[in-house]
Amino acid sequence: MFGKKNKQYRVRFVGLDREIQIPADENILSAALNQGLPLPHSCRVGSCGTCKSRLVEGKVRELTDSAYVLSSEELDQRYILICQSRPKSDLVLAAGESGPVTQSARIQSQTALTHDILELRLRTAAPVSYRAGQYADLHLEQIGRSRSYSFAAPPKHQTTELVFHVRHLPGGEFTDWLFAADRSGTELQLRAPLGEFYLREGDAPILCVAGGSGMAPIKALLEQAARDGVSRPVTYLFGARTKRDLYCLEEMQELTRCWAAKFRFLPVLSEEPEDSDWTGLRGLVTDQLREQCPEAGSSDAYLCGPPGMIDAAIDVLRELGLPAERIRFDRFTDARNLAALNAD
């Protein structure tokens, strides 16, 4: 006799005219992909929103709080993240529309930004449309699993030149390959646009928190906003270990100069030697969040960087009174993070 863990539920996908069986202990997206359904997806860990689907009938058990990714309107309309949901009954789902396009791209150049971050420029076969803050999946045939990188510049009309910031992760198959030599001319596959991380309209102050190559989507988002004449106050805390990990400082100075309201860029160093000439902020960026942004509860927050920093920043912002639906984030997970999350 089957136990509760092995119970199967019928799940029907509106528009695909397909019905499948999904075990109660398996997330909907994984089960559907394993059974050949071409559902839109990307991160698989509840960060991007690509797999969002409307729950027409039935009940699910959500593994994470989807309010950090889905809007209040989407929640009211019973949208769920199927990568973070398991069935509790038979279901009827309206899967999200497929948007990303896969095409070939060629590496044009790679330029060092810091000792472990480079600027990667690609040229695509056809123009790519995206929103500042979104990302793309890059796939190199000889390596296997795709890697996700945020666009580091705002979009231009009919653009075929794309810019990314790539951080070297020692032992990472793709970044070890990329940093070992000049890879200009190499062809790979690009899938874009992906993700739901982009600036929402509003009047509230904008609060940004990033670390490492999390600079890329925040930079793109803010440069697009400056181009659009956004006049909301901005505070941007950028966490790094030491001075050699800081970059895009000239771009931040230009944003400070041209922004239509108050713009504060606050780099925070966690491991800078005490005897250095650094006179800026020190410690963890999330600790400075409390000190520098005591009124964060009235802001709209945009967070990008490693999972630990994102989770800690969310905790601080909730303590300061900021509702979950006003916190947008892009959690930068590498292969090790992804393996740990999928094992939970």
C-alpha positions in Angstrom: 0.0 0.0 0.0 1.4 3.4 -0.9 2.1 5.9 1.8 1.2 9.5 1.7 4.6 10.5 0.3 4.0 8.3 -2.8 0.5 9.6 -3.6 0.0 10.8 -7.2 -2.1 13.7 -8.3 -3.5 14.5 -11.8 -2.3 17.8 -13.1 -3.8 19.3 -16.3 -2.2 22.1 -18.2 -4.6 24.5 -19.9 -3.4 25.4 -23.4 -1.1 22.4 -23.7 -4.0 20.0 -23.6 -1.9 17.6 -21.5 -2.6 15.8 -18.2 0.1 14.1 -16.2 0.6 12.4 -12.9 2.8 14.1 -10.3 3.9 12.6 -7.0 3.0 14.6 -3.9 6.7 14.9 -2.9 7.9 16.3 -6.3 7.8 19.9 -7.4 5.5 20.5 -10.4 8.1 22.0 -12.8 10.6 19.1 -12.4 7.9 16.5 -12.8 6.5 18.2 -15.9 9.9 18.7 -17.6 10.8 15.0 -16.8 7.6 14.0 -18.7 8.4 16.1 -21.7 6.2 19.2 -21.2 7.9 22.4 -22.8 7.2 24.7 -19.9 9.0 28.1 -19.6 11.6 28.1 -16.8 15.0 29.3 -15.8 16.5 29.4 -12.3 14.4 26.5 -10.8 14.9 27.9 -7.3 12.1 30.5 -7.1 14.1 33.6 -7.9 13.2 34.6 -11.5 9.5 34.1 -11.9 9.8 32.6 -15.4 7.8 29.5 -14.4 4.9 31.4 -12.9 1.5 29.8 -13.7 -2.1 30.5 -12.7 -3.7 27.9 -10.4 -7.1 27.4 -11.9 -8.2 24.6 -9.7 -6.8 22.7 -6.8 -4.3 23.2 -3.9 -0.5 23.2 -3.7 2.1 23.3 -1.0 4.6 26.1 -1.6 8.2 25.5 -0.6 9.1 29.2 -0.4 7.3 32.5 0.0 6.4 33.5 -3.6 5.5 37.0 -2.4 9.1 38.0 -2.9 8.8 37.3 -6.6 5.2 37.6 -7.6 3.2 40.9 -7.4 0.2 41.3 -5.1 -2.0 41.3 -8.2 -0.5 38.0 -9.4 -1.0 36.5 -5.9 -4.6 37.7 -5.9 -5.1 36.0 -9.3 -3.7 32.7 -7.8 -0.4 32.7 -9.7 2.2 30.3 -8.2 5.9 29.4 -8.9 5.6 25.8 -10.1 9.3 25.2 -9.4 8.5 25.8 -5.7 5.1 24.1 -5.5 4.0 20.5 -4.9 0.5 19.3 -5.5 -1.9 18.7 -2.5 -4.8 17.7 -4.8 -5.6 17.3 -8.5 -4.7 20.5 -10.3 -5.6 22.6 -13.3 -2.8 25.0 -14.3 -2.5 27.8 -16.9 1.2 27.7 -17.7 3.0 31.0 -18.4 3.6 32.0 -22.0 7.0 31.2 -23.4 9.1 34.3 -24.0 12.8 33.6 -24.2 14.5 32.9 -27.5 17.6 30.8 -28.1 20.1 31.9 -30.7 23.8 31.8 -31.5 26.2 34.4 -30.1 29.9 35.0 -30.5 32.3 36.4 -27.9 33.6 39.8 -29.1 35.8 40.7 -26.2 36.6 40.1 -22.6 38.1 42.9 -20.4 39.2 42.6 -16.8 37.2 44.9 -14.4 38.7 43.5 -11.2 41.1 40.7 -10.3 38.2 38.2 -10.6 35.4 39.9 -12.6 35.6 40.5 -16.3 33.3 42.3 -18.8 32.1 39.9 -21.5 30.8 41.3 -24.7 28.8 39.1 -27.1 27.4 39.7 -30.6 24.2 37.8 -31.4 22.8 36.7 -34.8 19.6 38.7 -34.3 18.6 41.6 -32.1 17.7 40.9 -28.4 14.9 42.6 -26.6 15.1 42.7 -22.8 14.5 44.9 -19.7 17.3 46.4 -17.7 17.7 44.0 -14.8 17.0 40.8 -16.6 19.5 38.1 -17.5 20.4 35.5 -20.2 21.5 31.9 -20.1 24.8 31.1 -21.9 25.5 27.6 -23.1 28.9 26.4 -24.3 28.6 23.0 -26.0 31.6 21.3 -24.4 30.7 22.3 -20.9 27.0 21.3 -20.6 24.8 23.1 -18.1 23.9 26.7 -19.0 25.2 29.6 -16.9 23.0 32.6 -16.1 24.4 36.2 -16.3 22.6 39.5 -15.9 22.8 42.1 -18.6 25.3 44.8 -17.5 24.0 47.6 -19.7 20.5 48.9 -20.5 19.0 47.7 -23.8 19.3 49.7 -27.1 17.0 49.5 -30.0 17.7 46.5 -32.3 20.9 45.7 -30.3 23.0 42.7 -31.2 25.8 43.6 -28.8 25.3 42.4 -25.2 27.4 43.1 -22.1 27.8 40.9 -19.0 29.9 40.8 -15.9 31.3 37.4 -15.1 32.9 36.6 -11.8 35.6 33.8 -11.6 34.6 31.0 -9.4 37.7 28.8 -8.9 36.7 25.2 -9.8 33.8 26.5 -11.8 33.9 24.7 -15.2 32.7 27.7 -17.3 34.6 30.5 -15.6 37.8 28.5 -15.3 37.6 28.0 -19.1 36.7 31.7 -19.7 39.4 33.2 -17.5 42.2 30.9 -18.8 42.6 32.6 -22.2 41.2 35.1 -24.6 38.1 33.4 -25.9 37.2 36.0 -28.5 35.5 34.4 -31.5 34.1 31.5 -29.6 30.5 30.7 -30.5 27.9 29.8 -27.8 24.2 29.6 -27.4 22.3 32.4 -25.7 18.7 32.2 -24.3 17.0 35.5 -23.4 15.3 37.4 -21.9 14.9 35.8 -18.6 13.7 36.9 -15.1 11.3 39.3 -13.6 13.9 41.6 -12.0 13.4 45.1 -13.3 12.4 48.5 -12.0 8.7 48.9 -11.2 6.9 52.2 -11.5 6.2 54.2 -8.4 7.1 57.3 -6.3 8.8 55.6 -3.4 12.6 56.0 -2.8 14.7 53.3 -4.5 17.0 51.2 -2.3 19.6 49.0 -4.0 21.8 46.4 -2.3 24.4 44.4 -4.3 27.6 42.5 -3.9 30.3 41.3 -6.4 28.9 40.9 -10.0 25.5 41.8 -8.6 26.6 45.3 -9.7 25.6 44.3 -13.3 21.8 44.3 -13.1 21.7 47.2 -10.7 23.9 49.3 -12.9 21.8 48.5 -15.9 18.5 49.2 -14.1 19.8 52.6 -12.7 21.3 53.7 -16.1 18.0 52.9 -17.8 16.1 54.8 -15.1 18.4 57.8 -15.6 17.8 57.6 -19.3 14.0 57.6 -18.6 14.2 60.7 -16.3 13.2 58.9 -13.1 13.4 61.4 -10.3 13.0 59.1 -7.2 15.8 59.3 -4.5 18.3 56.4 -4.6 20.5 54.8 -2.0 22.8 52.1 -3.4 24.9 50.0 -1.0 27.5 47.9 -2.7 29.3 45.2 -0.7 32.9 44.1 -1.5 35.8 42.5 0.4 38.6 45.0 -0.2 39.3 48.1 -2.4 40.5 45.9 -5.2 37.0 44.3 -5.5 35.4 47.7 -6.2 34.5 48.6 -9.8 32.2 50.7 -12.0 33.1 53.6 -9.7 33.2 56.1 -12.6 29.8 54.9 -13.8 28.4 55.4 -10.3 29.9 59.0 -10.2 28.2 59.7 -13.5 24.9 58.5 -12.1 25.3 60.6 -9.0 26.0 63.6 -11.2 23.1 63.2 -13.6 20.4 61.7 -11.4 17.3 64.0 -11.2 17.1 63.6 -7.4 19.3 62.6 -4.5 21.6 59.7 -5.3 23.8 58.0 -2.7 26.3 55.3 -3.7 27.8 53.7 -0.6 30.5 51.1 -1.1 31.0 48.9 2.0 34.2 46.9 2.6 34.2 43.8 4.8 37.8 42.7 4.8 39.8 45.9 4.1 43.0 46.0 6.3 42.6 48.4 9.2 45.8 50.2 8.4 44.7 51.1 4.8 43.8 54.6 3.6 40.1 53.5 3.1 37.9 56.1 4.8 34.5 54.7 3.6 32.1 52.3 5.3 33.3 49.0 6.7 31.7 45.8 7.8 28.9 43.7 6.2 26.7 45.5 3.8 23.6 44.3 5.6 24.8 45.8 8.9 25.2 49.1 7.2 21.7 48.8 5.8 20.4 49.3 9.3 22.7 52.3 9.9 22.4 54.1 6.6 18.7 53.3 5.8 16.7 53.4 9.0 13.6 54.5 6.9 13.9 51.6 4.4 10.4 50.6 5.2 9.1 53.3 2.9 11.3 52.3 0.0 11.2 49.9 -3.0 14.1 47.5 -2.6 16.2 45.8 -5.4 18.7 43.2 -4.2 21.4 41.4 -6.3 24.2 39.1 -5.2 25.1 35.9 -3.4 22.3 34.0 -1.5 23.6 34.7 2.0 23.7 38.4 1.4 20.2 38.4 -0.2 18.7 36.4 2.7 20.3 38.6 5.3 19.2 41.8 3.5 15.6 40.6 3.3 15.6 39.8 7.0 16.8 43.4 7.8 14.3 45.0 5.5 11.4 43.1 7.0 12.6 44.1 10.4 12.6 47.7 9.2 9.0 47.4 8.1 9.3 46.9 4.3 6.5 44.5 3.0 7.6 41.5 1.0 5.9 42.6 -2.2 8.2 45.7 -2.3 11.4 43.6 -2.2 12.7 42.5 -5.6 15.8 40.3 -5.7 18.0 38.3 -8.0 19.8 35.6 -6.0 23.1 34.7 -7.8 23.4 31.0 -7.4 26.4 29.0 -8.7 26.4 25.3 -9.3 27.2 24.6 -5.6 24.4 26.7 -4.3 22.0 25.1 -6.8 22.9 21.6 -5.8 22.4 22.5 -2.1 19.0 24.1 -2.8 17.8 21.1 -4.9 18.9 18.7 -2.1 16.6 20.5 0.5 
